[in-house]
Amino acid sequence: AGGSAAGDLLLEVQFRPHPRYRADGRDLLLTVPVAPWEAALGAVVPVRLPGGEVRVRVPEGAQSGAQLRLRGKGIPGDPPGDARLDLQVVLPPADSPRARQLYETMARELDFDPRAAAQ
């Protein structure tokens, strides 16, 4: 139209940093907080993605830093990227007598040294 020659239109797209999501190519990276009992026992937890909420299975015995991959749930394209979830175990505060009692019970009854593998 307008007598102009046909040509290509090149666009450069830049993403602004998002407080919740990061991008690695077409992959979407995000941190998913989980409770200690969800990580230890396994659970299905809700995760908000830009396309909506999904339910994700956290495997039994999961540790902070474990990664889960949701194929095709990342940035759209051909092929679409994946959503890569980094699990972060978050401890509840010991801010009540009952919470302190539960932590003290675990300290007494569980044979657990988190530094044993580092020695």
MMTF fields as JSON, N, C-alpha, C and O atoms, coordinates in Angstrom:
{
  "mmtfVersion": "1.0.0",
  "mmtfProducer": "UNKNOWN",
  "numBonds": 475,
  "numAtoms": 476,
  "numGroups": 119,
  "numChains": 1,
  "numModels": 1,
  "chainsPerModel": [1],
  "groupsPerChain": [119],
  "chainIdList": ["A"],
  "bondAtomList": [4, 2, 8, 6, 12, 10, 16, 14, 20, 18, 24, 22, 28, 26, 32, 30, 36, 34, 40, 38, 44, 42, 48, 46, 52, 50, 56, 54, 60, 58, 64, 62, 68, 66, 72, 70, 76, 74, 80, 78, 84, 82, 88, 86, 92, 90, 96, 94, 100, 98, 104, 102, 108, 106, 112, 110, 116, 114, 120, 118, 124, 122, 128, 126, 132, 130, 136, 134, 140, 138, 144, 142, 148, 146, 152, 150, 156, 154, 160, 158, 164, 162, 168, 166, 172, 170, 176, 174, 180, 178, 184, 182, 188, 186, 192, 190, 196, 194, 200, 198, 204, 202, 208, 206, 212, 210, 216, 214, 220, 218, 224, 222, 228, 226, 232, 230, 236, 234, 240, 238, 244, 242, 248, 246, 252, 250, 256, 254, 260, 258, 264, 262, 268, 266, 272, 270, 276, 274, 280, 278, 284, 282, 288, 286, 292, 290, 296, 294, 300, 298, 304, 302, 308, 306, 312, 310, 316, 314, 320, 318, 324, 322, 328, 326, 332, 330, 336, 334, 340, 338, 344, 342, 348, 346, 352, 350, 356, 354, 360, 358, 364, 362, 368, 366, 372, 370, 376, 374, 380, 378, 384, 382, 388, 386, 392, 390, 396, 394, 400, 398, 404, 402, 408, 406, 412, 410, 416, 414, 420, 418, 424, 422, 428, 426, 432, 430, 436, 434, 440, 438, 444, 442, 448, 446, 452, 450, 456, 454, 460, 458, 464, 462, 468, 466, 472, 470],
  "bondOrderList": [1, 1, 1, 1, 1, 1, 1, 1, 1, 1, 1, 1, 1, 1, 1, 1, 1, 1, 1, 1, 1, 1, 1, 1, 1, 1, 1, 1, 1, 1, 1, 1, 1, 1, 1, 1, 1, 1, 1, 1, 1, 1, 1, 1, 1, 1, 1, 1, 1, 1, 1, 1, 1, 1, 1, 1, 1, 1, 1, 1, 1, 1, 1, 1, 1, 1, 1, 1, 1, 1, 1, 1, 1, 1, 1, 1, 1, 1, 1, 1, 1, 1, 1, 1, 1, 1, 1, 1, 1, 1, 1, 1, 1, 1, 1, 1, 1, 1, 1, 1, 1, 1, 1, 1, 1, 1, 1, 1, 1, 1, 1, 1, 1, 1, 1, 1, 1, 1],
  "groupList": [{"groupName": "ALA", "atomNameList": ["N", "CA", "C", "O"], "elementList": ["N", "C", "C", "O"], "formalChargeList": [0, 0, 0, 0], "bondAtomList": [1, 0, 2, 1, 3, 2], "bondOrderList": [1, 1, 2], "singleLetterCode": "A", "chemCompType": "L-PEPTIDE LINKING"}, {"groupName": "GLY", "atomNameList": ["N", "CA", "C", "O"], "elementList": ["N", "C", "C", "O"], "formalChargeList": [0, 0, 0, 0], "bondAtomList": [1, 0, 2, 1, 3, 2], "bondOrderList": [1, 1, 2], "singleLetterCode": "G", "chemCompType": "PEPTIDE LINKING"}, {"groupName": "SER", "atomNameList": ["N", "CA", "C", "O"], "elementList": ["N", "C", "C", "O"], "formalChargeList": [0, 0, 0, 0], "bondAtomList": [1, 0, 2, 1, 3, 2], "bondOrderList": [1, 1, 2], "singleLetterCode": "S", "chemCompType": "L-PEPTIDE LINKING"}, {"groupName": "ASP", "atomNameList": ["N", "CA", "C", "O"], "elementList": ["N", "C", "C", "O"], "formalChargeList": [0, 0, 0, 0], "bondAtomList": [1, 0, 2, 1, 3, 2], "bondOrderList": [1, 1, 2], "singleLetterCode": "D", "chemCompType": "L-PEPTIDE LINKING"}, {"groupName": "LEU", "atomNameList": ["N", "CA", "C", "O"], "elementList": ["N", "C", "C", "O"], "formalChargeList": [0, 0, 0, 0], "bondAtomList": [1, 0, 2, 1, 3, 2], "bondOrderList": [1, 1, 2], "singleLetterCode": "L", "chemCompType": "L-PEPTIDE LINKING"}, {"groupName": "GLU", "atomNameList": ["N", "CA", "C", "O"], "elementList": ["N", "C", "C", "O"], "formalChargeList": [0, 0, 0, 0], "bondAtomList": [1, 0, 2, 1, 3, 2], "bondOrderList": [1, 1, 2], "singleLetterCode": "E", "chemCompType": "L-PEPTIDE LINKING"}, {"groupName": "VAL", "atomNameList": ["N", "CA", "C", "O"], "elementList": ["N", "C", "C", "O"], "formalChargeList": [0, 0, 0, 0], "bondAtomList": [1, 0, 2, 1, 3, 2], "bondOrderList": [1, 1, 2], "singleLetterCode": "V", "chemCompType": "L-PEPTIDE LINKING"}, {"groupName": "GLN", "atomNameList": ["N", "CA", "C", "O"], "elementList": ["N", "C", "C", "O"], "formalChargeList": [0, 0, 0, 0], "bondAtomList": [1, 0, 2, 1, 3, 2], "bondOrderList": [1, 1, 2], "singleLetterCode": "Q", "chemCompType": "L-PEPTIDE LINKING"}, {"groupName": "PHE", "atomNameList": ["N", "CA", "C", "O"], "elementList": ["N", "C", "C", "O"], "formalChargeList": [0, 0, 0, 0], "bondAtomList": [1, 0, 2, 1, 3, 2], "bondOrderList": [1, 1, 2], "singleLetterCode": "F", "chemCompType": "L-PEPTIDE LINKING"}, {"groupName": "ARG", "atomNameList": ["N", "CA", "C", "O"], "elementList": ["N", "C", "C", "O"], "formalChargeList": [0, 0, 0, 0], "bondAtomList": [1, 0, 2, 1, 3, 2], "bondOrderList": [1, 1, 2], "singleLetterCode": "R", "chemCompType": "L-PEPTIDE LINKING"}, {"groupName": "PRO", "atomNameList": ["N", "CA", "C", "O"], "elementList": ["N", "C", "C", "O"], "formalChargeList": [0, 0, 0, 0], "bondAtomList": [1, 0, 2, 1, 3, 2], "bondOrderList": [1, 1, 2], "singleLetterCode": "P", "chemCompType": "L-PEPTIDE LINKING"}, {"groupName": "HIS", "atomNameList": ["N", "CA", "C", "O"], "elementList": ["N", "C", "C", "O"], "formalChargeList": [0, 0, 0, 0], "bondAtomList": [1, 0, 2, 1, 3, 2], "bondOrderList": [1, 1, 2], "singleLetterCode": "H", "chemCompType": "L-PEPTIDE LINKING"}, {"groupName": "TYR", "atomNameList": ["N", "CA", "C", "O"], "elementList": ["N", "C", "C", "O"], "formalChargeList": [0, 0, 0, 0], "bondAtomList": [1, 0, 2, 1, 3, 2], "bondOrderList": [1, 1, 2], "singleLetterCode": "Y", "chemCompType": "L-PEPTIDE LINKING"}, {"groupName": "THR", "atomNameList": ["N", "CA", "C", "O"], "elementList": ["N", "C", "C", "O"], "formalChargeList": [0, 0, 0, 0], "bondAtomList": [1, 0, 2, 1, 3, 2], "bondOrderList": [1, 1, 2], "singleLetterCode": "T", "chemCompType": "L-PEPTIDE LINKING"}, {"groupName": "TRP", "atomNameList": ["N", "CA", "C", "O"], "elementList": ["N", "C", "C", "O"], "formalChargeList": [0, 0, 0, 0], "bondAtomList": [1, 0, 2, 1, 3, 2], "bondOrderList": [1, 1, 2], "singleLetterCode": "W", "chemCompType": "L-PEPTIDE LINKING"}, {"groupName": "LYS", "atomNameList": ["N", "CA", "C", "O"], "elementList": ["N", "C", "C", "O"], "formalChargeList": [0, 0, 0, 0], "bondAtomList": [1, 0, 2, 1, 3, 2], "bondOrderList": [1, 1, 2], "singleLetterCode": "K", "chemCompType": "L-PEPTIDE LINKING"}, {"groupName": "ILE", "atomNameList": ["N", "CA", "C", "O"], "elementList": ["N", "C", "C", "O"], "formalChargeList": [0, 0, 0, 0], "bondAtomList": [1, 0, 2, 1, 3, 2], "bondOrderList": [1, 1, 2], "singleLetterCode": "I", "chemCompType": "L-PEPTIDE LINKING"}, {"groupName": "MET", "atomNameList": ["N", "CA", "C", "O"], "elementList": ["N", "C", "C", "O"], "formalChargeList": [0, 0, 0, 0], "bondAtomList": [1, 0, 2, 1, 3, 2], "bondOrderList": [1, 1, 2], "singleLetterCode": "M", "chemCompType": "L-PEPTIDE LINKING"}],
  "groupTypeList": [0, 1, 1, 2, 0, 0, 1, 3, 4, 4, 4, 5, 6, 7, 8, 9, 10, 11, 10, 9, 12, 9, 0, 3, 1, 9, 3, 4, 4, 4, 13, 6, 10, 6, 0, 10, 14, 5, 0, 0, 4, 1, 0, 6, 6, 10, 6, 9, 4, 10, 1, 1, 5, 6, 9, 6, 9, 6, 10, 5, 1, 0, 7, 2, 1, 0, 7, 4, 9, 4, 9, 1, 15, 1, 16, 10, 1, 3, 10, 10, 1, 3, 0, 9, 4, 3, 4, 7, 6, 6, 4, 10, 10, 0, 3, 2, 10, 9, 0, 9, 7, 4, 12, 5, 13, 17, 0, 9, 5, 4, 3, 8, 3, 10, 9, 0, 0, 0, 7],
  "groupIdList": [1, 2, 3, 4, 5, 6, 7, 8, 9, 10, 11, 12, 13, 14, 15, 16, 17, 18, 19, 20, 21, 22, 23, 24, 25, 26, 27, 28, 29, 30, 31, 32, 33, 34, 35, 36, 37, 38, 39, 40, 41, 42, 43, 44, 45, 46, 47, 48, 49, 50, 51, 52, 53, 54, 55, 56, 57, 58, 59, 60, 61, 62, 63, 64, 65, 66, 67, 68, 69, 70, 71, 72, 73, 74, 75, 76, 77, 78, 79, 80, 81, 82, 83, 84, 85, 86, 87, 88, 89, 90, 91, 92, 93, 94, 95, 96, 97, 98, 99, 100, 101, 102, 103, 104, 105, 106, 107, 108, 109, 110, 111, 112, 113, 114, 115, 116, 117, 118, 119],
  "secStructList": [7, 6, 6, 7, 7, 7, 7, 7, 7, 7, 7, 7, 7, 7, 7, 7, 7, 7, 1, 1, 7, 3, 3, 3, 6, 6, 3, 3, 3, 3, 3, 3, 3, 3, 7, 2, 2, 2, 2, 2, 2, 7, 3, 3, 3, 3, 3, 3, 3, 6, 6, 3, 3, 3, 3, 3, 3, 3, 7, 6, 6, 7, 7, 6, 6, 7, 3, 3, 3, 3, 6, 6, 7, 1, 1, 7, 1, 1, 1, 7, 7, 7, 3, 3, 3, 3, 3, 3, 3, 7, 7, 7, 7, 7, 7, 1, 2, 2, 2, 2, 2, 2, 2, 2, 2, 2, 2, 2, 2, 7, 7, 7, 7, 6, 6, 4, 4, 4, 7],
  "xCoordList": [0.837, 0.0, 0.875, 1.961, 0.42, 1.148, 2.324, 3.128, 2.457, 3.511, 4.875, 5.858, 4.972, 6.261, 6.576, 5.68, 7.851, 8.281, 8.067, 8.144, 7.798, 7.64, 8.984, 10.031, 8.956, 10.204, 9.95, 8.816, 11.007, 10.913, 10.815, 11.402, 10.073, 9.982, 10.705, 10.302, 11.753, 12.518, 12.179, 12.227, 11.837, 11.514, 12.477, 12.825, 12.905, 13.712, 12.857, 12.412, 12.633, 11.785, 12.675, 13.578, 12.422, 13.154, 12.16, 11.083, 12.538, 11.707, 12.212, 13.417, 11.288, 11.654, 11.747, 11.01, 12.639, 12.729, 11.386, 10.686, 11.044, 9.803, 10.169, 11.151, 9.411, 9.778, 9.668, 10.266, 8.931, 8.668, 9.33, 9.721, 9.46, 9.938, 11.244, 11.497, 12.077, 13.281, 13.215, 12.517, 13.928, 13.935, 15.345, 16.331, 15.413, 16.662, 16.327, 15.875, 16.556, 16.068, 14.547, 13.927, 13.951, 12.491, 12.017, 10.816, 12.968, 12.588, 12.241, 12.85, 11.261, 10.812, 11.31, 11.05, 12.02, 12.578, 11.88, 11.687, 11.499, 10.911, 11.184, 11.397, 11.174, 11.374, 10.009, 9.111, 9.868, 8.609, 8.869, 9.567, 8.319, 8.484, 7.618, 6.461, 8.196, 7.441, 7.699, 8.77, 6.717, 6.848, 7.709, 7.771, 8.367, 9.2, 8.446, 8.994, 7.205, 6.44, 6.059, 5.94, 5.865, 5.599, 6.831, 6.72, 8.008, 9.249, 9.554, 9.959, 9.365, 9.71, 8.745, 9.169, 7.461, 6.44, 5.961, 5.309, 6.28, 5.73, 4.375, 3.644, 4.046, 2.782, 2.496, 3.363, 1.266, 0.881, 0.621, -0.224, 1.356, 1.263, 0.848, 1.19, 0.111, -0.253, 0.926, 1.652, 1.104, 2.158, 1.531, 0.888, 1.722, 1.19, 2.183, 3.333, 1.729, 2.499, 1.778, 0.603, 2.432, 1.748, 0.469, -0.466, 0.411, -0.773, -1.843, -2.88, -1.622, -2.595, -1.939, -0.746, -2.73, -2.223, -2.154, -3.046, -1.081, -0.942, -0.661, -0.212, -0.931, -0.64, 0.566, 0.598, 1.548, 2.826, 3.08, 2.858, 3.546, 3.864, 5.298, 6.245, 5.441, 6.754, 7.088, 6.332, 8.212, 8.519, 8.914, 9.488, 8.604, 8.981, 10.498, 11.259, 10.927, 12.356, 13.014, 14.241, 12.228, 12.787, 13.584, 13.232, 14.651, 15.505, 15.444, 15.066, 15.82, 15.97, 16.969, 17.992, 16.671, 17.545, 17.166, 17.658, 16.298, 15.84, 15.073, 14.358, 15.222, 14.535, 13.526, 13.785, 12.378, 11.333, 11.143, 11.297, 10.81, 10.625, 9.205, 8.736, 8.531, 7.21, 7.379, 7.496, 7.392, 7.646, 6.535, 5.346, 6.959, 6.025, 5.28, 4.398, 5.616, 4.906, 5.7, 5.357, 6.765, 7.578, 7.09, 5.886, 8.02, 7.689, 7.204, 7.864, 6.05, 5.498, 6.449, 7.231, 6.374, 7.184, 7.103, 6.269, 7.978, 8.009, 9.438, 10.22, 9.807, 8.97, 8.833, 9.642, 7.809, 7.672, 8.758, 9.283, 9.075, 10.048, 9.415, 8.211, 10.243, 9.787, 9.732, 10.395, 8.945, 8.992, 9.91, 9.675, 10.958, 11.895, 11.69, 11.892, 11.287, 10.931, 12.054, 12.499, 12.506, 13.548, 12.86, 12.32, 12.877, 12.204, 13.02, 14.244, 12.32, 12.951, 12.158, 11.016, 12.772, 12.11, 12.16, 13.23, 10.992, 10.872, 10.415, 9.388, 11.184, 10.856, 9.829, 9.911, 8.862, 7.945, 8.682, 9.587, 8.306, 8.985, 8.649, 7.57, 9.582, 9.35, 8.845, 9.474, 7.699, 7.205, 6.037, 5.349, 5.819, 4.778, 5.291, 6.186, 4.735, 5.171, 4.995, 5.855, 3.913, 3.669, 4.701, 5.202, 5.016, 6.013, 7.378, 8.083, 7.752, 9.03, 9.033, 10.035, 7.92, 7.817, 8.01, 8.698, 7.415, 7.564, 9.018, 9.529, 9.687, 11.103, 11.959, 12.86, 11.68, 12.439, 12.229, 13.168, 11.005, 10.723, 11.509, 12.1, 11.522, 12.301, 13.786, 14.462, 14.299, 15.721, 16.082, 17.163, 15.19, 15.43, 15.291, 16.111, 14.256, 13.879, 14.454, 14.512, 14.875, 15.404, 16.926, 17.57, 17.495, 18.944, 19.346, 19.455, 19.564, 19.785, 20.875, 20.796, 21.901, 22.958, 23.078, 23.615, 22.593, 22.622, 24.04, 24.23, 25.029, 26.408, 27.214, 28.388, 26.605, 27.327, 27.925, 29.05, 27.209, 27.702, 28.845, 29.619, 28.966, 29.997, 31.317, 32.311, 31.34, 32.557, 33.42, 34.477],
  "yCoordList": [-1.178, 0.0, 1.232, 1.224, 2.282, 3.539, 3.523, 4.456, 2.519, 2.475, 2.088, 2.15, 1.695, 1.297, -0.145, -0.962, -0.44, -1.814, -2.663, -2.174, -3.94, -4.871, -5.043, -4.99, -5.244, -5.428, -6.14, -6.477, -6.357, -7.018, -5.966, -4.888, -6.295, -5.458, -6.199, -7.299, -5.614, -6.231, -5.543, -4.318, -6.345, -5.827, -6.41, -7.588, -5.592, -6.075, -5.96, -4.871, -7.086, -7.125, -7.229, -8.065, -6.383, -6.436, -6.657, -6.061, -7.523, -7.788, -6.952, -6.871, -6.335, -5.667, -6.725, -7.711, -6.538, -7.519, -7.658, -6.672, -8.875, -9.165, -9.628, -10.352, -9.233, -9.627, -11.135, -11.644, -11.843, -13.266, -14.192, -15.307, -13.749, -14.611, -14.086, -12.882, -15.021, -14.698, -15.503, -16.515, -15.064, -15.781, -16.267, -15.59, -17.455, -18.023, -18.562, -19.698, -17.724, -18.083, -18.094, -17.107, -19.193, -19.323, -19.956, -20.066, -20.369, -20.97, -19.883, -18.813, -20.181, -19.292, -19.886, -21.055, -19.101, -19.587, -18.899, -17.683, -19.685, -19.087, -19.938, -21.146, -19.29, -19.959, -20.282, -19.44, -21.524, -21.968, -22.282, -23.249, -21.479, -21.779, -22.976, -23.081, -23.88, -25.031, -25.162, -24.8, -25.68, -25.923, -27.167, -28.03, -27.278, -28.451, -29.772, -30.746, -29.812, -31.061, -31.383, -32.556, -30.359, -30.612, -31.217, -32.132, -30.697, -31.214, -32.617, -33.488, -32.839, -34.131, -35.24, -36.355, -34.935, -35.96, -36.026, -36.992, -35.004, -34.9, -34.214, -34.363, -33.474, -32.732, -32.254, -32.275, -31.826, -31.141, -29.693, -29.417, -28.761, -27.352, -26.514, -26.849, -25.426, -24.533, -23.632, -23.155, -23.408, -22.522, -21.587, -22.034, -20.274, -19.285, -19.066, -18.693, -19.298, -19.005, -17.892, -17.646, -17.215, -16.149, -16.627, -15.843, -17.891, -18.416, -18.933, -19.41, -18.854, -19.344, -20.263, -20.554, -20.708, -21.555, -23.011, -23.507, -23.687, -25.126, -25.772, -25.112, -27.062, -27.816, -28.699, -29.417, -28.635, -29.304, -30.286, -29.969, -31.48, -32.487, -32.286, -32.366, -32.026, -31.941, -33.358, -33.945, -33.918, -35.299, -35.417, -34.493, -36.543, -36.828, -36.701, -37.192, -36.04, -35.88, -34.745, -34.666, -33.869, -32.748, -31.824, -31.63, -31.264, -30.337, -28.96, -28.837, -27.929, -26.6, -26.699, -27.374, -26.03, -26.061, -27.124, -27.101, -28.061, -29.064, -28.345, -27.379, -28.818, -28.18, -29.127, -30.317, -28.572, -29.29, -28.586, -27.368, -29.346, -28.772, -29.069, -30.205, -28.016, -28.162, -27.894, -26.743, -28.946, -28.822, -28.017, -28.252, -27.064, -26.28, -25.198, -24.553, -24.98, -23.977, -22.68, -21.83, -22.527, -21.319, -20.26, -20.105, -19.534, -18.455, -19.069, -19.952, -18.608, -19.185, -19.015, -18.065, -19.924, -19.875, -21.211, -22.056, -21.387, -22.651, -23.173, -22.801, -23.998, -24.624, -23.71, -22.803, -23.956, -23.169, -23.559, -24.672, -22.625, -22.912, -23.695, -23.948, -24.066, -24.794, -23.842, -22.805, -24.196, -23.504, -24.337, -25.527, -23.702, -24.388, -23.834, -22.647, -24.715, -24.325, -24.705, -25.852, -23.75, -23.964, -24.021, -23.016, -25.193, -25.341, -24.681, -24.801, -23.986, -23.341, -23.727, -23.303, -24.537, -24.94, -23.753, -23.219, -23.353, -22.196, -22.688, -23.355, -22.352, -22.787, -21.866, -20.645, -22.449, -21.594, -20.999, -21.632, -19.805, -19.19, -19.92, -20.493, -19.885, -20.451, -19.323, -18.969, -18.767, -17.557, -17.799, -16.861, -19.053, -19.372, -20.531, -21.261, -20.705, -21.839, -23.183, -24.058, -23.35, -24.62, -24.836, -25.947, -23.792, -23.921, -24.27, -25.129, -23.611, -23.931, -25.376, -26.078, -25.816, -27.196, -28.192, -29.2, -27.92, -28.818, -28.874, -29.957, -27.732, -27.713, -28.462, -29.215, -28.257, -28.945, -30.452, -31.219, -30.882, -32.313, -32.885, -33.958, -32.183, -32.662, -32.729, -33.69, -31.717, -31.698, -32.895, -33.467, -33.272, -34.409, -35.747, -36.645, -35.883, -37.197, -37.558, -38.738, -36.58, -36.88, -36.929, -36.009, -37.997, -38.115, -37.415, -38.044, -36.097, -35.305, -34.277, -33.476, -34.306, -33.3, -32.747, -33.429, -31.533, -30.996, -30.755, -30.581, -30.743, -30.503, -31.791, -31.733, -32.945, -34.224, -34.476, -34.966, -34.155, -34.413, -33.477, -33.785, -32.335, -31.347, -31.635, -30.954, -32.625, -32.909, -33.936, -34.292],
  "zCoordList": [0.0, 0.0, 0.0, 0.58, -0.638, -0.672, -1.624, -1.605, -2.444, -3.431, -2.889, -3.628, -1.64, -1.068, -1.422, -1.633, -1.482, -1.745, -0.502, 0.625, -0.727, 0.39, 1.083, 0.438, 2.372, 3.117, 4.431, 4.77, 5.148, 6.446, 7.543, 7.447, 8.569, 9.757, 10.871, 11.25, 11.39, 12.463, 13.772, 13.878, 14.764, 16.087, 17.1, 17.029, 18.036, 19.147, 20.397, 20.759, 21.049, 22.238, 23.462, 23.514, 24.442, 25.7, 26.827, 26.853, 27.757, 28.922, 30.087, 30.329, 30.804, 32.042, 33.137, 33.103, 34.106, 35.197, 35.906, 36.134, 36.246, 36.951, 38.358, 38.521, 39.376, 40.742, 40.986, 41.934, 40.167, 40.414, 39.394, 39.739, 38.157, 37.077, 36.497, 36.484, 36.015, 35.26, 33.972, 33.905, 32.961, 31.684, 31.385, 31.675, 30.8, 30.293, 28.912, 28.766, 27.889, 26.559, 26.601, 26.997, 26.2, 26.27, 27.58, 27.826, 28.414, 29.692, 30.706, 30.732, 31.526, 32.587, 33.901, 34.186, 34.7, 35.956, 37.112, 37.097, 38.119, 39.306, 40.525, 40.425, 41.68, 42.957, 43.547, 43.571, 44.028, 44.628, 46.1, 46.405, 47.024, 48.441, 48.839, 48.429, 49.646, 50.156, 51.652, 52.139, 52.372, 53.803, 54.027, 53.151, 55.172, 55.433, 55.296, 54.78, 55.752, 55.664, 54.224, 53.87, 53.383, 51.96, 51.294, 50.478, 51.651, 51.073, 51.596, 50.827, 52.875, 53.476, 53.062, 52.757, 53.051, 52.817, 51.376, 50.98, 50.592, 49.241, 49.308, 50.287, 48.281, 48.271, 46.857, 45.984, 46.658, 45.425, 45.819, 46.67, 45.192, 45.566, 44.36, 43.226, 44.598, 43.492, 43.13, 44.003, 41.832, 41.333, 40.313, 39.363, 40.516, 39.568, 38.441, 38.673, 37.226, 36.025, 35.275, 35.548, 34.345, 33.601, 32.908, 32.746, 32.499, 31.823, 32.757, 32.294, 34.066, 35.035, 36.052, 35.974, 36.991, 38.067, 37.623, 36.935, 38.026, 37.801, 39.15, 40.087, 39.237, 40.457, 40.163, 39.164, 41.041, 40.824, 41.966, 43.135, 41.609, 42.618, 43.096, 42.313, 44.386, 45.024, 45.484, 46.257, 45.021, 45.403, 46.874, 47.451, 47.456, 48.836, 48.994, 48.16, 50.066, 50.333, 49.565, 49.52, 48.961, 48.189, 49.108, 50.272, 48.571, 49.313, 48.655, 47.49, 49.409, 48.809, 47.668, 47.786, 46.571, 45.408, 44.395, 43.267, 44.777, 43.803, 42.707, 42.973, 41.472, 40.349, 39.725, 39.551, 39.395, 38.67, 37.337, 37.248, 36.3, 34.96, 34.489, 34.549, 34.019, 33.407, 31.919, 31.497, 31.136, 29.692, 29.007, 29.225, 28.174, 27.385, 28.139, 27.572, 29.423, 30.234, 30.383, 31.205, 29.586, 29.658, 28.691, 28.485, 28.099, 27.17, 25.86, 25.312, 25.349, 24.116, 22.937, 22.887, 22.013, 20.805, 20.1, 20.426, 19.136, 18.401, 18.419, 17.545, 19.352, 20.378, 21.604, 21.8, 22.421, 23.65, 24.653, 24.627, 25.525, 26.576, 27.714, 27.725, 28.656, 29.837, 31.026, 31.029, 32.027, 33.314, 34.2, 34.405, 34.724, 35.614, 37.016, 37.271, 37.911, 39.267, 40.219, 40.237, 41.002, 41.999, 43.362, 43.824, 44.009, 45.298, 46.407, 46.454, 47.292, 48.438, 49.682, 49.856, 50.547, 51.785, 52.744, 53.035, 53.226, 54.115, 55.483, 55.603, 56.505, 57.863, 58.501, 58.36, 59.203, 59.955, 61.159, 61.703, 61.57, 62.712, 64.015, 64.162, 64.943, 66.279, 67.171, 68.168, 66.792, 67.451, 68.401, 68.803, 68.754, 69.735, 70.585, 70.159, 71.776, 72.602, 71.883, 71.993, 71.163, 70.453, 69.342, 69.172, 68.593, 67.53, 68.124, 67.594, 69.214, 69.873, 70.352, 70.216, 70.909, 71.402, 70.254, 70.419, 69.11, 67.963, 67.496, 67.212, 67.413, 67.029, 68.064, 67.694, 69.35, 70.398, 70.326, 70.54, 70.026, 69.868, 68.694, 68.811, 67.57, 66.419, 66.763, 66.396, 67.464, 67.822, 68.697, 68.554, 69.594, 70.485, 69.772, 69.964, 68.953, 68.438, 67.071, 66.726, 66.295, 64.966, 65.004, 65.508, 64.473, 64.362, 63.067, 62.015, 63.159, 61.953, 62.191, 63.122, 61.334, 61.357, 59.941, 59.067, 59.689, 58.329, 57.81, 56.607, 58.69, 58.276, 58.101, 57.738, 58.353, 58.293, 56.91, 56.812, 55.856, 54.494, 54.119, 53.212, 54.803, 54.473, 55.183, 54.932, 56.055, 56.84, 56.167, 56.688]
}
